[in-house]
Amino acid sequence: MINPVAVPTAWSTAVPDWKERIERRSSLFPKLPLHDAYAEKALTIFKGLRAPDVDGFPEYGEICDEWVFDLVRAIFGSYDPEVKKRYLREFFVMIPKKNGKTAIAAAVIVTACILNISPEAQFILIAPSIELARGSFDHAAGIIKRTPRIRPLFAPPQESTRTIKNLNSKIPSKIMIKAADADIVTGLKNATILIDETHVFANRPSAKGVFTEIRGALSHPQNRHFLLQITTQSKVRPHGVFKSEIQTARAVRDGRLERPMLSLIYELPEEVAKDERWKNEALWPLVNPHLGRSVDMDYLRDELRKAEDEGPESMALVASQHFNVQVGSGLHDDRWVGADYWSKAARSDLTLDEIIETSEVCVVGMDGGGLDDLLGLCVMGRHAETKVWQVWVKAWADRDVLKLRKNISQELEEFDESGDLTLVDNIEDQANPEIIEICRRLKDAGRLPETGSIGMDPGGVGTIIDDLTDAGFKIDDIHSISQGIFLKSAIKFTPSKLKYGTIVHCGQKLMDWCVGNAKTEAYGNAVIVTKKQSGSAKIDPLMAMFNAVMLMSSDPKARAGVDDFLARPVMAMN
């Protein structure tokens, strides 16, 4: 969680009316007291640079729209060269593909290096992979090569080190292009940092440390440097460092968080994106600010038509990359079909308390494993009036999983903060008592059936069975549920209920993640979801839900009758 930072009122970058501005195609920039002389000096340099990948090598002043010039003004005009103070230290830009993202980033970094007055300054563009780093280096080197006026300022680019040195002997500086998956990003001092494609960093275990290092380099009160992130939307559900960065950027834009940061996010309001109104061509210019320049309308039409033919995965990919629509769960060919309907079945106001209060009968599914697994629990209740199945989940994990599964450690820590997951030092001593408490609460409320109320794979739940029997549950209460092919009916049956609204859930981020992780494999004529196929990204709470579906499918009856249920008070959780 990033702590709020005091920002002078005049430098507030909140744009709470951004939805209306997007609709009107108005500027998304707040009104700021920019230092015009410095801003215009930078803009003059920027406009005079030549694009190395466009026929005729035109100047940026010819091919860019006004929003790009406003961005350059904001970046450089938020620094006061007289008092040597930078009022905005960070800039977050999210635009769809083909809107000139890499070209803009390279031109900004070249401009910054030309304007430099700090000895030994570094202007570093960090890409998430070697391939993207090479592309960024080629673009920066190409700008210098194709712009005769600035060519004498720089030494020949060093492709082996992806470095371009400024030849000013009194104020030496250099442009460096680094690949985060190969270069060590540490010890940053006196540096302007540009990050290309932030969303790809989400898959890097070291990303959190890289961003901490970068922000530490900007902490000096007289630092004239800045951090610019320029990215497209994630191709999958936002997670890891990208999730935290986009959340912060939106909070600053909306006025919910004060930071010396400007957020420029070209996206449609969530309600528009959710019901697929983004397919309306009239809305495309709203999120593609370079439409008609570097973005072609016919190209977008062709991409959409192709995606409609290829199916949901391609559709989600086009939505995210060309229209900045944030995708949900399950963006892969071998996804579980239920992922396509999961988000529509969410009821964000549904809680465990309400499920117990409104259900005539409840069952419990459990699934767990070793130290690198989650222990998942699902409470599923059948509504007394509508008969809709209602789902709530909780998970626990040994803290060692953060070391054993570093690639998902940040997400697990976020789920721990939200309460959907609890990280413990000892599963048996700390998780089991909470599980027993939940099961006892259901039993005391008269919601559990006479037998078979708790379903699990006994091979993966350790001492829970012993603790349940010690707490007064009978062996008949615990139902052994075989896994793999034996869960095929639940795996096949559940998507239909999600689609038709006869299964709803609490909209928990943990389950969104698990559903998105689930991968299927063919087994004879059946399709099943297994942990082995889904890999290191966890699905244990989802498997717990499948176990609960198996129990609820047998049409259980509660120990107490419906009349007793309606008259019985509900016990609150501590």
N, C-alpha and C positions, 0 to 999 in steps of 0.2 A: 504494500500500500504506500503510495507516494504522499508525503505530507504536503498540505497546502503551503504556498509561498506567498508572502505579501507582495502585491504588485501595485504600483501607483495607479490611481483611478484612470488617469489619462492614458495609461498604457494597457488598460484592460482589453483583451482580445475576444471577449465573449460576443457571440453573434446568436442570441437566443431566437431570433426570427429567421434562422437559416432556411427553414422549410419554405417560408413565404418567398424568400429571396431566390431559392432554387426554382420555384414555380414561375417566378417573374423573369428568370434569367438575369437577375441583378447581381451586382458584385457581392462576393462572399467575404470581402475584406472589411474589418472594422475601421472606423475612422481613428487614425493614430497621429500623434504630433511628431511626424517623421522629420529628421534633419535633411531638409530638401537638397541642400547643396551636395552633400555626400551621396545621397540617394541618386540624384541625377547624374553625378559623375560615374557612379557604378553602372547606371542604366545605359549611359552613352557607350561605355566599354562593352557591355553585354550585347547591345544592339549591333555593334560593329563586328562582332565575331561571326565567322562564316561556318555554316553547317557542312560538315565533311561528307555527309551521306545523302545529300539532296542534289539533284541535277543542277549544275551551274554554280554550286556552292554559294547560295544566297546568304545574305546576312540575317542574323536572328531577328533583327528589327523588321525584316520583310515577312518572315514566315510565322512569327509568334503572335498570338492573340493578346489582348490587353491584360488578361488575368496573369499572364507570365510576367509582364512588365510591372504589374502591381506587386507580384511576389518579390521581384528583384528590389523594387523600391523598399518594401517592408524589411527585407533581410539586411540591406545595407543602411537604410535610413533609420533603423532602430539603434544605431550606434552613433554616439556623439563624439566626434574626434577631438573636440576642444577640451572636454573634461575627461575624455578617455573612459567613457561608460557605455556599456551595452545594456539596453533596456529589455530587449527580447533575446533570449539565449537559444531558444529552440523553435524549430519550424517543422510541422508535420503536414505533408502533402500526400493525399491519396487520390489518384486519378486512374481511370481505366487504361488498358493497353492502347497503344497507337497514338496516345496524346502527347508524345514527346518527352516522356519521363526521363530516360537516360540522357537524351540530348540536353535537356534543361539542367540536369544535375552536373554534367560535364562542363557546360558553359558557366554555371555559377562558380564552380571551383576554380576555373581558369581566371574568371573575373576577380575573385577574392585574392588569388595569388598575385595578380598584376597590381592590385591596390595595397598590397601588404607593406607595412612599415615596421614590422616586428622582426628583429634578427633571428635567424634559425627557425623561423616559423614553418610549420608543416600543414599542408592542405591535403587531407587524406580522404579518399573516397573508398568506403568499405563495401564490398560486394559479398554476398553469402557463399559464392562458389568461385573457383578459378575461372570457369567459363564466363561468368558474368563480369568478373574482374577484368579479364582480357578485353571484353567488349567495351567496358567503361574506359580502359586505358586507350584503346584504339580511337575512341571518340574524342577524348581530351587531346591526344596527340594529333588527331586529324584537324581539330579546330585550330591548333597552333600552326600546323603546316599550311592550311588553306587561308589563313589570315595574315597577309604580308606585313601589316603594321606591327603585329606583336611577335612575329617570328624571331627578330633579333634579340628579344628579351629572354629567350629560353635556349638552353643547350639541347642538342639532339636527344630525343626521348630514349631512355634505356629500357628496352623491351624486356630484358632478362630480369630486371628488378622492378619493372613497371613504375619507373621514377622519371620525373621531368624536373630539371633544376632551373630555377630562375637565375640569370647571369648577373644580377645586381650584386656587385662585390661588397658594397657597404651594408646591404640588408639581404643576406643570402636566405633563400627559402626554397622549398621544393614541393611539387605535387607528387603524391604517392597513392597508388592504387593497391589496395590490399584485399586478399581473399580470406574471409573469416574462417574457412575450413582448412586453410593451409598456413597462413601467416599468423604470428603471435601478435595480438593486439593488446599490448601492455606498455606502461611507461609513457603514456601520451602526455605531452606538455606543449604549450604554445601551439595548439593545433585547432584548425577548423575541420570539422568532421561532416562528411556526407555519407549517409547510409542508403544504399540502393536496394529496393525490394525487401523491406523490413519483414514482410510476411514469411519469406523463406527462412529467416532466422529462427522461426518457431521450432524448427526441427533440429536445431543445433543445441546440444546439451550445455555448451559453454556460453550461450547467448546472453544469459543474465549477467555473467561476469563481464562480458564485453561492454554491455550498456552501462554497467556500474563504472567501469574504467573510463569510458567516454565522458560521462557526466562529471566524474571527478576532475577531468582535465579542464572543465569549463567553470569551476567553482571560484576562481580568483575574482575578487570584486572589480578589478580593472581589466579583466580579460576581454579582448575585442573580438574573440572568435565565437563561433556558433555551431550548433548541430542542426543539420537539415536531413530529415528522413523523407524519402520520396518513394512511394510504393503503389502497387495495385492492391486490390482486395485479395484476401487469401483464397486459394483454390479449394480449400477444405474449411471446415468449421474453425474459426479463429481459436488458437490455443497458444500456450507458452508465452514467450516475450511479446509476440505480435498482439495477442489478446490484451495484455496489460497496456501496451503502447496505444492501441486504438481506443481502449476505454478511457485512458487519460486524455487523449486528444479530443474525444467527444465531450468529455466532462468540461474541459476548458472552453470549447466552442459553445457549449450550452450554458455556460456561466455557473456551473456547479463546482468548479475548482479554479482557484486562482494560481496561475503559474506564468512566468515570463516566457510564454510560448504562444505561437500562432498556429492554429489548425485550419488547414484548407482541405476540406473533405467533400469531394463531389459524389454524393450518394443521394438516393431517393429516400423519403421518409419510410420508416419500417412498414407502416400500414399499406403503402403502395407496393413495396417489394413483395410482401407476403402473399398478396392475392394475384401475383403475376401481372399486375398492370404495367410493369416495366416493359412488357412486350409491345406496348403501344409506341409506335414510331414517333409520335409527337413528344414523347418524354425523353427520347434518346439525346437530343441536344442539351438537355438539362445536366446530364452527368458526363457528357463528352465535350468539354469546352473547346477542343480543337477540331470538332466536326466540320468538315469542309476544307480543313487545312491538312492535317496529317491523318485524319480519320475519315473513311469513305462510307457513306450511307449504304451503298450497294453491297459493300463488303460485310457490313453488320447484318444486312438482310440475309445474305447468303449463309453466314455463320449461324443465324437463328434457325433458318430452314433446315440446315444440315443437322443441328442439334435436336430439332423436333423429330427428325427421322431416326436418329441414333438412340434416343431415350433420355431418361432422367439424369444420368451422369453427365452427358454432354450438355444438357440443358443447364444444369447447375454450373458447369464450367464456363459456359458462355455468359451466364448471368453475372457471375463473380468477376470475370476478367474484362468484359466489355461494358458492363453497366454497374459495377461496384455493388452488386447485390450480395449481402452476406449469406453464405450458404449454411445449411443446418447439418443434420446427421447423415452419415452414410454415403459419401461421394466416392464410390468405387464400383467396378463392374460386379465384383463378387459380394456386394453388400447383402445384408438381410433385407428382404422385401419390406418388412415392417418399418424400416428407416424412412421410406417414402411417405409414411402417414404418421410418423411419431410426433412431429411438432404440432400437427393439427389436433392431436388428442390431448394436448397439454391443457391443464386447468391450473393456472398459477396460484389461484386462491384456495386450492384443495390442500388439506393438511392431514396428518395422521389422526389428529383429534376428530376432524370432520368425518373421516372414513369410518372410524369406530362408532361415532355417533349415528351415522346414517345407514350403516350396513346391517343387514339381518344376520350375516355370517361372514367370518373372516378366516383366511388360511394364511400360513406362513411358509415361504420358500427360503431355503438357505443354500449357499454355495461358497466353498472356500478352498484353500490350498496351502502352499508353503509360505516361507518368509517373503518370497517375491510376488505373492498373490494378494488379492483382496479377499476379505471375508464379507460376502454380500448377504443381506437379508431383505426380503420383500414381504410386505403386508398387503394382501389383496382382499378387499371387501366387496361383497355383492350388495348393491343398494337395495334397501327394503322396498322401495316403491318402483324405481325404474329398472331394477335388476342389472344395471350397468356395473361392470367390474371396475373397481377403483384401486389404483396402485400407488404405494409409497415405498421407498427403498432407503436403506442405510448401509454403509460399509465401514469396515475397520481394516487397518493395515499395520503391520509391524514397521517401525521406523526404518528398519534395515532396507525396506523396499526402495527408499530414497537413494541408497547407495547401489543397490542391485539393479535398479531400473532408472538410471539417471536420465534417460530420454523422456521419461514421463514424470519426473520428480516435481517439476514446477506445477503441473496440473494437479497432482495429488495434494500438494501444499495448498493450492487454491480451494480444492474441495474440502480440505480440513478447515480452512478459514470460514467457509460457508456453512459448515455443520453437516454436510451430506456424508462426509467421511471423517473418521477419527483415527489419527495416528497414535499408536500406543507403543509402549516399551515391552509389553507382554500381552499377547492376544488372550491367553487363557485367563489371566488375572484381571484384565481391564475390559476386554470386549465381551466375554461370556456373561458377566453380571448384567450388563446393559441389555443383551439379547434375552436373558431370562426375565428381566423386568418387563420388556415389551410383550413377551409371550404370556407372562402372568397377568399383565393388564388386560389382554384380550380374553383370557380365560375368566378372570373375575368379572368382566363386563358381559359374560355369557355369549360371546361372539364365536367361540371356537366350536367346531363339530365334535360329536362324541368320540370319534376315532379319526385318525389320519389328518390331524389338523396342522401338522408341521412336516413339510416335505424336504428331503435333502439327499445328497449323495453321501452316505456315511463315511466313505473313504477320505473325505477332505475336510471334515469339520472337527477333528480332534476330540476334545473332552466335552463338547457341548452336550452330547447325549447323556453323559454321566451327570452333568450339572442340571439338565432338564429333569431327569428322574429324581435327583436329590431335591429339586424344588417342587416335587409332587406330581409331575407329569408321568403318565404311564407309557410303557413301551408302545401300546396301541395308538397313542397320540402321535407317534413319530413314524412317518411313512418313508420307506426307502424308495427313492426314485432313480432308476437306472438312467445313465447319461447316453450321449452319442445318438445313435439311430433311434433309441427308445424315446427321445424327446421330439421326434419328427412331427408328431401331431400338434404339439404346442407351438413349434417353430412355424408350421404352416398355417395353423388356425388363428394365431394372434394377429397377423397383419389384417385379416378380414375384419376382425372386431375393432381394430384401430381405425380402419377406413370408415366403417359404418357407425362409429361413435359408441360402441358397446363396451369398449375398454377406454378409460381415461386415466391420466396420471398427473402427478403434482408438478410437472414441468421442471424437475430437478436437473441441474447442470451435470451432475454425476451420471445420470442415466442418459442424457443427451450424448455424452462422451462415450459411454459404453455401447450404445446403439450404433454410433458412428464407427466404433472399432470393430463391430461384429462382421465377420466374413463367413461366407457359406462354402460348402464343398458338396459335391455330388456323392451320394452313397446309394448305388443301385438306381432305383427310380425316385429316390428321396433326395431332398436337399436339407442338410443339417448345418447347425452352427456349432463349432467346437473351439475350445481355447487354443488348441494347437494351430488351427487354421488362422485364428485371429492374431496370433503372434504375441509380442510383448505388451501391446496395449491391452488393458484389462477389460474383461466383459463379465466378471463374476456376479455383479448385481443383476445383470440381464439374465444370466443363467439361473439365478435365484428366482427371478420373475417367471421363467419358463417352468420351474419346479412348482411355483404357486399356481400357474395356469393348469398344470396337470391335476392338481388337487381340486381346483374350482370346477374343472370340467366334469368331475364326478357328481356334481349337483349336491354338495354337502348341506346338511341341516344343522343349525346351531343347537347347542345343548339346551339353551332356553328357547321357548317358542317365540314367535313374532310378537305376541301380546306382551310377554314378559320383557322382550327387548324394548318395546316402545315405552314401557313403564320404568325401566331400570335407568338410574342416573349413570352418567359416564364419568369415570375417574380421570382426573387430569394428570398429565405427566409432570414429574418434578422438574 
